[in-house]
Amino acid sequence: MSLQAVDFSEAKPVAQGNYPCLILNADFQPLSYFPLSLWSWQDAIKAVFLDRVNVVDHYEQCVRSANFEMQMPSVVALKDFVPQNRAPAFTRFNLFLRDGFECVYCHSETELTFDHVIPRRLGGKTSWTNIVAACSSCNLKKGGRHPDQAGMRPLIKPFQPTMHQLQAQGRRFPPNHLHESWLDYLYWDIELKD
């Protein structure tokens, strides 16, 4: 039976996004931590029918048709391994993630911008190794000066992170909602129950 043949009109009411599914790589590690690799329940069910994933855990809720019933997956693992050794994209989000979503000069978490450590007017490049997260007040204070002239050295040296380093950094920022079936696969610092 194909996914298109399933009539979801008789299922318990399930709104889009209410039952997200955690996506694990074939090695049972999340594809990403920040943002957390999630699919809608519809995409997860489609992947099950296409035989692209194995269901690891599920919600209590079901989807039903006249001749079919299936518990909605809460955790699935890809059948084929997706390599995670590619270089991360140089984006504002990944830069802020690398720097822990705080200013590298004062640790402020508000009004983040980015700063060229060596200003462009002094030959500084727009690259991983010259851009840092900075709050707007520190960025304004430093201006277009060299860090030594401004008396403002970044507390961390800018570097090009690997995907693994960004994933490790992403573990520090868990989403607001974690379904209990996901916890064994995320390794966030949570209190374990006796």
Sequence and secondary structure as in RCSB ss.txt:
>XXXX:A:sequence
MSLQAVDFSEAKPVAQGNYPCLILNADFQPLSYFPLSLWSWQDAIKAVFLDRVNVVDHYEQCVRSANFEMQMPSV
VALKDFVPQNRAPAFTRFNLFLRDGFECVYCHSETELTFDHVIPRRLGGKTSWTNIVAACSSCNLKKGGRHPDQA
GMRPLIKPFQPTMHQLQAQGRRFPPNHLHESWLDYLYWDIELKD
>XXXX:A:secstr
  GGG  GGGS    TTSS EEEE TTSSBS BTTB EE HHHHHHHHHTT EEEEEEEEEEEE SS EEEEEEE
EEESS     S     HHHHHHHTTTS TTT   SSEEEEESS GGGT  SSTTTEEEEEHHHHHHHTTS HHHH
T   SS      HHHHHHHHTTS  S   GGGHHHH        
